[in-house]
Amino acid sequence: MRRCLLSALTAGCRFAACLFVASSAVCAQAAAKPAALFTDNMVLQRDIPAPVWGTADNGEHVTVSIQGQKMEATAAEGRWRVNLKPLTAGGPFTLTIESPTSKTELHNVLVGEVWIASGQSNMEMAVQNTADGPKHVANSANPQIRLYTVPRHGAKTPQADVVGRWEECGPKSVGGFSAVAYFFGQALEQQLHVPVGLINTNVGGTTAERWMSKESLDAVPQLKAMPKGQGANDLYNAMIHPLIPYGIRGAIWYQGESNAGVAWHYRTLFPAMIKDWREEWKEGDFPFLFVQLAPFMPINHEPMDSQWAELRDAQLHTMLTVPNTGMAVITDVGDEKDIHPKRKQPVGQRLALAARALGLGEKIEYSGPIFDRLDIKGSEAIVHFKHAGSGLAAKGDKLTGFTIAGADRKFHNAEARIEGDEVIVSSPQVPQPVAVRFGWANHPVVNLWNNEGLPASPFRSDDFPLTTQPKEAGK
């Protein structure tokens, strides 16, 4: 009797074990899922191969369908990816992801222009907190613009995915969204008449090195001695790496305040970050557009050293030396007391001009006057500009913000006047000038524009040592 009971128990255990193994095998057949960037309401980039990827069991056969095309992949190491052939702008469409064990349909999908919007607090600043914010929120309904916000956090290692969803632009979704990104997207959609997707990935108070991969940061010898912000690479790991290789037209960037103390190193750091992103995305030199720092802190009417001026100079240096980059100058929208000026609409609109010119090849003027070269004739310095457009203009009775120096490298406030596409600068205190600066201050008071309505960038014609420049670099 006891032997029979033991036999029965043993058989029962074996049967239960078989059931467990069988059910585990069924559970192990994980459905083919898209990465979290792929949701209802998303925008796919037009006119380029558009990657779509996700997870599935090894060997699982996955088919992705949209706009009449079907692309296939087989999962390996738990992941799959297809590259859709270039898509035509429009929609809404349905994107279907099928495998032998699952089918996922993503609805209300558009195809158009997709841009990454990143940086620190001035990019993070929400529409509802800007000048006339409630009015902009109330009037924001536009199903042709779609918004995606990446959760703000860092990670010690590169992450494979994010958690979020695409939303149609409107009063319920835009209030907390990046104002610069929204106004940028709004201006693009109004001019291009195609859908626009905006991926909002930014964190206030952050340095550029936190947005770079560790490998790229470590590979730049000039940056080894640079004081680095806390958590270097962490935001790249959690908020940029998971977005790669989503199809994009380009990126917009508003950052630099937190790097002002290392402005000289930023001349190397910022181009290295741009190179890092471009190499990781493998879309070539996609347009990378950024905002020059706004005026901030009390106005000082005498020539001065300024870390913020040096950071602006580093940004200008980047625009002049890194291919396919553009810079929005915003010397007219600063605030003495607020590091976060509330007029964000002009910022987004100027970035959109650069996007149309550099990203889509439109023959439009997209920049204010940019320093080209300096000629000296007697006691006068003649400043030549690129991007003078249809002509230079002074907003006011006379030009402001120019200083001039002789061989002693001491700058004095200067008189300046426009003659054609040149500005003539002089001062009775500097009979033999060697250098000119413009807008070189924490809070520049300047009024040189071109006739296209775009302000001139602050600049320096000299290569005198800067306050943030290591002594050995100034030799």
C-alpha positions as CSV (number, residue, x, y, z in Angstrom):
1,M,0.0,0.0,0.0
2,R,2.8,2.4,1.0
3,R,4.7,1.5,-2.2
4,C,1.6,2.2,-4.4
5,L,1.1,5.6,-2.7
6,L,4.7,6.6,-3.3
7,S,4.4,5.6,-6.9
8,A,1.3,7.6,-7.3
9,L,2.9,10.7,-5.7
10,T,6.0,10.3,-7.9
11,A,3.9,10.1,-11.0
12,G,1.9,13.1,-10.0
13,C,5.0,15.1,-9.4
14,R,6.3,14.1,-12.8
15,F,3.0,15.2,-14.4
16,A,3.1,18.6,-12.6
17,A,6.7,19.1,-13.7
18,C,5.8,18.4,-17.3
19,L,2.9,20.9,-17.1
20,F,5.3,23.5,-15.7
21,V,7.9,22.9,-18.4
22,A,5.2,23.1,-21.1
23,S,3.7,26.3,-19.7
24,S,7.2,27.8,-19.3
25,A,7.9,27.1,-23.0
26,V,4.7,28.8,-24.0
27,C,5.5,31.8,-21.9
28,A,9.0,31.9,-23.3
29,Q,7.6,32.7,-26.8
30,A,7.7,36.4,-26.2
31,A,5.7,38.5,-28.6
32,A,7.6,40.6,-31.1
33,K,7.4,44.1,-29.6
34,P,8.6,47.5,-30.9
35,A,10.9,49.7,-28.9
36,A,9.1,52.2,-26.7
37,L,9.7,55.1,-29.2
38,F,7.3,53.4,-31.6
39,T,3.7,54.2,-30.4
40,D,0.4,55.4,-31.8
41,N,0.6,59.0,-33.0
42,M,4.4,58.9,-33.9
43,V,6.1,60.6,-36.8
44,L,8.6,58.7,-39.0
45,Q,11.3,60.7,-40.9
46,R,10.5,61.1,-44.6
47,D,12.9,60.6,-47.5
48,I,15.5,58.4,-45.7
49,P,15.7,54.8,-44.7
50,A,13.7,54.7,-41.5
51,P,14.8,52.1,-38.8
52,V,12.2,50.3,-36.8
53,W,13.4,47.9,-34.1
54,G,12.3,46.0,-31.0
55,T,12.5,42.7,-29.1
56,A,11.5,39.1,-29.8
57,D,12.6,35.5,-29.2
58,N,15.7,34.5,-31.0
59,G,14.9,33.2,-34.5
60,E,11.5,34.9,-34.5
61,H,10.5,36.1,-37.9
62,V,9.2,39.7,-37.9
63,T,7.5,41.7,-40.7
64,V,7.0,45.4,-40.6
65,S,4.4,47.0,-43.0
66,I,3.6,50.6,-43.9
67,Q,2.8,52.6,-47.0
68,G,2.5,49.5,-49.1
69,Q,6.0,48.1,-48.2
70,K,6.9,45.1,-46.1
71,M,10.3,44.6,-44.6
72,E,11.4,41.5,-42.8
73,A,13.9,40.6,-40.1
74,T,14.8,37.6,-37.9
75,A,15.4,38.3,-34.2
76,A,18.9,37.6,-32.8
77,E,20.1,38.1,-29.2
78,G,16.5,39.0,-28.4
79,R,16.3,42.0,-30.8
80,W,15.2,42.7,-34.4
81,R,15.5,45.7,-36.7
82,V,14.3,46.6,-40.2
83,N,15.2,49.6,-42.3
84,L,12.1,50.9,-44.1
85,K,12.7,52.2,-47.6
86,P,12.3,56.1,-47.8
87,L,8.8,57.1,-46.9
88,T,6.7,59.8,-48.4
89,A,5.4,62.6,-46.2
90,G,1.7,62.3,-45.2
91,G,-0.7,60.2,-43.2
92,P,-2.2,59.1,-41.0
93,F,-1.0,55.5,-41.7
94,T,-1.0,52.2,-39.7
95,L,2.3,50.5,-39.1
96,T,2.0,46.8,-38.5
97,I,4.5,44.5,-36.8
98,E,3.8,40.8,-37.2
99,S,5.4,37.6,-36.2
100,P,4.1,34.0,-36.0
101,T,3.0,34.6,-32.4
102,S,1.9,38.2,-32.4
103,K,0.6,41.2,-34.3
104,T,0.9,44.9,-33.2
105,E,-0.7,47.8,-35.0
106,L,0.3,51.3,-34.4
107,H,-2.3,53.8,-35.5
108,N,-2.4,57.5,-36.5
109,V,1.2,57.4,-37.7
110,L,2.5,60.3,-39.7
111,V,5.6,60.7,-42.0
112,G,7.4,64.1,-42.0
113,E,10.2,65.9,-40.3
114,V,11.6,64.5,-37.0
115,W,13.9,66.6,-34.7
116,I,15.7,65.9,-31.4
117,A,15.4,68.8,-28.9
118,S,18.0,68.7,-26.2
119,G,20.1,70.8,-23.7
120,Q,19.5,72.3,-20.3
121,S,16.9,74.4,-18.6
122,N,16.3,77.0,-21.4
123,M,15.4,74.1,-23.7
124,E,13.4,72.4,-20.9
125,M,11.4,75.5,-20.2
126,A,7.7,74.7,-20.8
127,V,5.3,76.5,-23.1
128,Q,3.0,77.4,-20.2
129,N,5.8,79.3,-18.5
130,T,6.8,81.5,-21.5
131,A,5.6,85.0,-22.4
132,D,1.9,84.7,-23.3
133,G,2.2,81.0,-22.4
134,P,-1.5,80.5,-21.6
135,K,-2.5,81.9,-25.0
136,H,0.0,79.8,-26.9
137,V,-1.3,76.7,-25.0
138,A,-4.9,77.5,-25.8
139,N,-4.1,77.9,-29.5
140,S,-1.8,74.9,-29.9
141,A,-4.2,72.3,-31.4
142,N,-2.4,70.9,-34.4
143,P,-2.6,67.2,-35.3
144,Q,0.2,67.6,-37.8
145,I,2.7,68.2,-34.9
146,R,3.5,65.3,-32.6
147,L,5.3,65.4,-29.3
148,Y,7.4,62.8,-27.4
149,T,9.1,63.5,-24.0
150,V,11.9,61.3,-22.7
151,P,11.8,60.9,-18.9
152,R,14.5,62.9,-17.2
153,H,17.0,60.7,-15.5
154,G,20.6,59.4,-15.9
155,A,22.2,56.0,-16.0
156,K,25.6,54.6,-15.4
157,T,25.5,52.5,-18.6
158,P,23.9,52.9,-22.0
159,Q,20.2,52.0,-21.9
160,A,18.4,50.1,-24.6
161,D,14.9,51.7,-24.3
162,V,12.9,54.5,-22.9
163,V,9.4,54.8,-21.5
164,G,7.1,57.3,-23.2
165,R,4.5,57.9,-25.8
166,W,3.8,60.1,-28.8
167,E,1.0,62.6,-28.4
168,E,-0.9,64.9,-30.8
169,C,0.0,68.6,-30.2
170,G,-2.8,70.4,-28.3
171,P,-3.7,72.2,-25.1
172,K,-3.6,68.9,-23.1
173,S,-0.1,67.9,-24.3
174,V,1.8,71.1,-25.1
175,G,1.7,73.0,-21.8
176,G,4.6,71.1,-20.2
177,F,6.5,70.6,-23.4
178,S,9.7,72.4,-24.4
179,A,8.8,75.9,-25.6
180,V,11.8,76.3,-27.9
181,A,11.0,72.9,-29.5
182,Y,7.3,73.6,-29.8
183,F,7.8,77.1,-31.5
184,F,10.5,75.5,-33.7
185,G,8.1,72.7,-34.8
186,Q,5.2,75.2,-35.2
187,A,7.3,77.4,-37.5
188,L,8.5,74.4,-39.6
189,E,5.0,73.0,-40.0
190,Q,3.6,76.3,-41.1
191,Q,6.3,76.7,-43.8
192,L,6.7,73.2,-45.0
193,H,3.1,71.9,-44.7
194,V,4.3,68.4,-43.7
195,P,4.0,66.6,-40.3
196,V,6.6,67.4,-37.7
197,G,7.7,65.2,-34.8
198,L,9.6,66.6,-31.8
199,I,11.5,64.4,-29.4
200,N,12.0,66.4,-26.2
201,T,15.1,65.1,-24.2
202,N,16.6,67.7,-21.9
203,V,17.5,68.4,-18.2
204,G,18.0,71.7,-16.5
205,G,21.4,72.7,-15.1
206,T,23.4,70.1,-17.0
207,T,26.8,70.3,-18.7
208,A,27.5,69.1,-22.2
209,E,29.8,66.2,-21.1
210,R,26.8,64.6,-19.5
211,W,25.3,64.3,-23.0
212,M,28.3,62.5,-24.5
213,S,29.2,58.8,-24.6
214,K,32.0,57.8,-22.3
215,E,34.1,56.5,-25.2
216,S,33.9,59.8,-27.1
217,L,34.6,61.9,-24.1
218,D,37.6,59.8,-23.1
219,A,39.0,59.9,-26.7
220,V,39.6,63.7,-26.7
221,P,43.1,64.4,-25.2
222,Q,42.3,68.1,-24.8
223,L,39.4,67.4,-22.5
224,K,41.3,65.1,-20.0
225,A,42.3,68.1,-17.8
226,M,38.9,69.8,-18.1
227,P,36.9,69.9,-14.8
228,K,33.9,67.7,-15.6
229,G,30.3,68.0,-14.2
230,Q,28.9,65.4,-11.9
231,G,27.6,62.4,-13.7
232,A,29.5,62.7,-17.0
233,N,27.9,60.5,-19.7
234,D,24.8,59.7,-17.6
235,L,22.3,61.6,-19.6
236,Y,23.7,60.3,-22.9
237,N,23.2,56.8,-21.5
238,A,19.6,57.2,-20.4
239,M,18.2,59.9,-22.7
240,I,20.2,59.8,-26.0
241,H,21.4,56.3,-26.5
242,P,17.9,54.7,-26.4
243,L,16.8,57.1,-29.2
244,I,19.5,55.8,-31.6
245,P,19.0,55.0,-34.5
246,Y,15.5,56.5,-34.8
247,G,15.3,58.3,-38.1
248,I,15.7,62.1,-37.7
249,R,16.3,65.2,-39.8
250,G,18.5,66.8,-37.2
251,A,18.9,68.2,-33.7
252,I,18.3,71.5,-31.9
253,W,20.3,72.3,-28.8
254,Y,20.1,75.0,-26.1
255,Q,22.8,74.7,-23.5
256,G,26.0,76.3,-22.3
257,E,25.2,78.2,-19.2
258,S,26.5,75.3,-17.0
259,N,29.8,75.2,-19.0
260,A,30.6,78.9,-18.9
261,G,33.3,78.3,-16.4
262,V,35.2,76.1,-18.9
263,A,34.3,78.2,-22.0
264,W,37.8,77.6,-23.5
265,H,37.4,73.8,-23.3
266,Y,33.9,74.1,-24.7
267,R,35.5,75.0,-28.1
268,T,36.6,71.4,-28.1
269,L,33.9,69.8,-26.0
270,F,30.9,71.0,-28.0
271,P,32.2,69.9,-31.4
272,A,33.2,66.6,-29.9
273,M,29.7,66.1,-28.7
274,I,28.2,66.9,-32.1
275,K,30.6,64.4,-33.7
276,D,29.7,61.8,-31.1
277,W,25.9,62.0,-31.9
278,R,26.5,62.0,-35.7
279,E,28.7,59.0,-35.5
280,E,26.3,57.1,-33.3
281,W,23.2,57.9,-35.5
282,K,25.1,57.0,-38.7
283,E,23.1,59.5,-40.8
284,G,26.1,61.6,-41.9
285,D,26.5,65.2,-40.9
286,F,22.9,65.8,-40.0
287,P,22.0,69.5,-39.2
288,F,22.9,70.4,-35.7
289,L,21.4,73.7,-34.7
290,F,22.0,75.5,-31.5
291,V,21.1,78.7,-29.5
292,Q,23.8,81.2,-28.5
293,L,23.5,82.2,-24.9
294,A,21.1,85.0,-24.1
295,P,22.1,88.2,-22.3
296,F,22.0,87.8,-18.5
297,M,23.1,89.5,-15.4
298,P,23.3,93.3,-14.7
299,I,24.3,95.5,-17.7
300,N,27.9,96.9,-17.5
301,H,28.5,99.7,-19.9
302,E,32.3,99.5,-19.7
303,P,34.5,96.8,-21.4
304,M,34.9,93.8,-19.3
305,D,36.0,90.2,-19.1
306,S,33.1,87.7,-19.3
307,Q,32.9,84.0,-19.1
308,W,29.5,84.2,-20.8
309,A,31.1,86.1,-23.7
310,E,33.8,83.5,-23.9
311,L,31.1,80.8,-24.1
312,R,29.3,82.6,-26.8
313,D,32.6,82.9,-28.6
314,A,33.1,79.1,-28.3
315,Q,29.6,78.6,-29.8
316,L,30.4,80.9,-32.7
317,H,33.7,79.0,-33.2
318,T,31.7,75.7,-33.4
319,M,29.3,77.2,-36.0
320,L,32.3,78.4,-38.1
321,T,34.3,75.1,-37.9
322,V,31.8,72.2,-37.7
323,P,30.1,71.4,-41.0
324,N,26.3,71.8,-41.3
325,T,25.8,73.6,-38.0
326,G,23.7,76.7,-37.4
327,M,23.3,79.1,-34.5
328,A,20.4,81.2,-33.4
329,V,21.5,84.6,-32.0
330,I,19.2,86.0,-29.3
331,T,20.9,89.1,-28.0
332,D,17.5,90.8,-28.2
333,V,15.6,88.5,-25.8
334,G,17.7,88.4,-22.6
335,D,16.8,89.4,-19.1
336,E,19.1,91.0,-16.5
337,K,17.5,89.1,-13.6
338,D,16.3,85.9,-15.1
339,I,18.6,83.2,-16.6
340,H,15.5,81.9,-18.3
341,P,14.2,84.6,-20.6
342,K,10.5,84.1,-21.3
343,R,10.4,85.1,-24.9
344,K,11.0,81.7,-26.5
345,Q,9.0,82.1,-29.8
346,P,11.8,84.1,-31.6
347,V,14.3,81.4,-30.5
348,G,12.3,78.6,-32.1
349,Q,11.5,80.6,-35.2
350,R,15.2,81.4,-35.8
351,L,16.2,77.8,-35.4
352,A,13.5,76.9,-37.9
353,L,15.0,79.2,-40.5
354,A,18.4,77.4,-40.0
355,A,16.6,74.0,-40.3
356,R,15.0,75.0,-43.6
357,A,18.3,76.3,-45.0
358,L,20.7,73.6,-43.7
359,G,18.3,70.7,-43.5
360,L,16.3,71.2,-46.6
361,G,18.4,73.4,-48.8
362,E,16.1,76.4,-49.0
363,K,17.8,79.5,-50.4
364,I,16.9,81.8,-47.5
365,E,19.0,84.0,-45.1
366,Y,19.0,82.1,-41.9
367,S,21.6,84.0,-39.8
368,G,22.3,87.5,-38.6
369,P,25.7,89.1,-39.5
370,I,28.7,87.0,-38.6
371,F,32.2,88.4,-38.3
372,D,34.4,87.7,-41.3
373,R,37.6,89.7,-41.1
374,L,39.1,93.0,-39.9
375,D,41.0,95.6,-41.9
376,I,42.9,98.5,-40.4
377,K,43.1,101.8,-42.1
378,G,44.9,104.4,-40.1
379,S,42.9,105.0,-36.9
380,E,39.9,103.1,-38.1
381,A,39.0,99.4,-38.0
382,I,36.8,98.1,-40.8
383,V,34.8,95.0,-39.9
384,H,33.5,92.8,-42.7
385,F,30.6,90.4,-42.3
386,K,29.2,87.2,-43.7
387,H,25.4,86.8,-43.7
388,A,24.9,90.6,-44.1
389,G,21.8,89.6,-46.2
390,S,20.4,92.5,-48.2
391,G,22.2,94.9,-45.9
392,L,23.2,95.9,-42.4
393,A,21.0,97.9,-40.2
394,A,21.1,99.6,-36.8
395,K,18.1,99.4,-34.5
396,G,18.4,102.8,-33.0
397,D,20.1,106.1,-33.7
398,K,23.6,104.7,-33.7
399,L,25.4,101.3,-33.3
400,T,26.1,100.1,-29.8
401,G,28.3,97.4,-28.3
402,F,31.6,97.9,-30.2
403,T,34.9,98.1,-28.3
404,I,38.4,98.6,-29.7
405,A,41.9,98.0,-28.5
406,G,45.5,98.9,-29.5
407,A,48.7,97.0,-29.0
408,D,48.3,97.2,-25.2
409,R,45.2,95.0,-25.5
410,K,43.1,97.4,-23.4
411,F,39.6,97.7,-24.8
412,H,37.7,101.0,-25.0
413,N,34.1,101.8,-25.9
414,A,34.1,102.8,-29.6
415,E,32.1,104.7,-32.1
416,A,30.7,102.6,-35.0
417,R,28.9,103.4,-38.2
418,I,27.6,101.3,-41.1
419,E,29.0,101.8,-44.6
420,G,27.5,99.4,-47.0
421,D,28.2,95.8,-45.7
422,E,30.9,97.1,-43.4
423,V,31.1,98.6,-40.0
424,I,33.7,101.3,-39.3
425,V,35.0,101.3,-35.7
426,S,37.2,103.9,-34.0
427,S,38.0,105.7,-30.7
428,P,40.1,108.7,-30.0
429,Q,41.6,106.7,-27.2
430,V,43.0,104.1,-29.7
431,P,44.8,105.9,-32.5
432,Q,46.4,102.7,-33.7
433,P,43.8,99.9,-33.4
434,V,44.6,96.2,-33.6
435,A,41.4,94.5,-32.4
436,V,37.6,95.0,-32.2
437,R,35.1,93.2,-30.1
438,F,31.3,93.4,-30.3
439,G,28.8,92.4,-27.6
440,W,31.6,91.2,-25.3
441,A,29.7,91.2,-22.0
442,N,27.5,89.0,-19.8
443,H,24.6,91.1,-20.9
444,P,25.5,92.7,-24.2
445,V,23.6,95.8,-25.3
446,V,23.8,95.6,-29.1
447,N,21.7,96.6,-32.0
448,L,23.4,95.5,-35.3
449,W,21.1,93.5,-37.5
450,N,20.6,92.6,-41.1
451,N,17.6,93.7,-43.1
452,E,16.2,90.2,-42.9
453,G,15.5,90.9,-39.2
454,L,18.2,88.8,-37.6
455,P,20.7,90.1,-35.0
456,A,24.5,90.0,-35.4
457,S,26.5,87.5,-33.3
458,P,28.9,88.9,-30.6
459,F,32.5,88.4,-31.7
460,R,36.1,89.2,-31.2
461,S,38.7,89.8,-34.0
462,D,41.6,89.0,-31.7
463,D,43.2,85.9,-30.3
464,F,44.2,87.4,-27.0
465,P,44.3,84.9,-24.0
466,L,40.9,84.4,-22.4
467,T,40.0,84.1,-18.7
468,T,39.0,80.5,-19.0
469,Q,42.0,79.6,-21.2
470,P,44.7,77.4,-19.5
471,K,48.0,79.3,-19.5
472,E,49.8,76.8,-21.6
473,A,47.1,77.1,-24.3
474,G,47.6,80.8,-24.6
475,K,51.3,80.6,-25.3
